[in-house]
Each structure stands twice: as C-alpha cells, then as structure tokens.
C-alpha cells in the first residue's frame, strides 16, 4: 500500500503544470521562454530570444543553436505556454 501511495504521489507531481511567474515585460517573457528550452540552450551553444507583445499574450521567437532551427513560443500573461511552433 505504501508503494502505491508513493507512486501515485510521484505521478501527481510530475503531471503538475509549470509554475512560472507572471509575464509583465519583454525581459520576463524571455526568462519564461528560457525555462522551456533550457535543455536545448546551453552556455556553450546559446539561443537567441526575441520577445513581442501580441494582444493579451507574448510571442517569443527562439533561434536554436545550429542546426536547431527556430521555435515560436506563445505565453499568456501568467506564464502558461499556449502554443509552440517549430520552424526550420
């Protein structure tokens, strides 16, 4: 029974959504985007970020290290990822 409870707890925690801070400006939009792409962007191979405000949401263009292509991440003002588009 204890093992089942532990497994259930781990599954619940892993399914929890990311808890990011509110996006209030371009700098906070970039910081939120960095958290989503941290596995693909390193100090040795940094990414380039270009945030843009679009109505009630933020669009962040991410240029991945070669030959990674590009991503476009859309966030609401609470930092939730709304949409993710990959481009070459």
N, C-alpha and C positions, 0 to 999 in steps of 0.2 A: 504494500500500500504506500509506503514512504517513497519508493522508487517511482511509482505512478504519479504521485504528487509533485515530485521534483521534475519529472519530465514535462508535466503539464505547466509548471511554473516557467520552465525554460522556453517552451513553445509560446506561451503568452508574452513573455518579454521580447522574444525575437520577432513577434508579429506586431509589436507596438510601433506606431509611426515615429518618424524622426521628430524630435522636439527642437526646432530651431527658433532663434529669436526673431522678432518682428523685423521686416524689411522696411526701413524708413528712408533710405537714401541709396545712392549707387554703391557706396563702399560696403554697406551691409548686404546688398544684393550679391556682390562679388564674394563676400565671405560665406554666404549661404551656398553659392554655386561651388566654391572650393570644397566644401564638406561633401558634396555629392560626387565630385570627381577626384577625390584625394587618392584613390588607388591608381589613377591614370596620369596624375600630375605629380612629379617629384621635384626635388631641388636640382637634380641632375638634368631632368627633362621637364622644365616648367611649361605651364599652359598660359595662354593669354586670354584675358577676360574683357568683354565689352558689355556693360550693362545699359539697358534702355528701359525707360518707363513707358508702359503701354496701358493707358487707362487705369484700372484698379489692380494691375499686376505688373511684374517686372519680367523682362526678357533679358537673359544673359547669354551672349554668344561666347562660346568657349572654343578656342583654337588649340587642339591637342598636339602634342609633340609628333613630329614626323615619324611614320606615315599615318598618324592617327586620325586625320580629318578634322571635322568640327562637330560641335553639339550646339543646340539651341535649347536652353532650359527656361521654362516659364514658371514663375512663382507667384503665389498670391502674397498679400501684404503680411500674412502670418508666417511666411517662410515655407509653406507647403508646395511641393512640386506638383504643378498642374499638368504639364506636358513636357515631353522630351523628344526632340527631333535630332536625328543623326544625319550628317551630310558629309560628302567627300571633298 
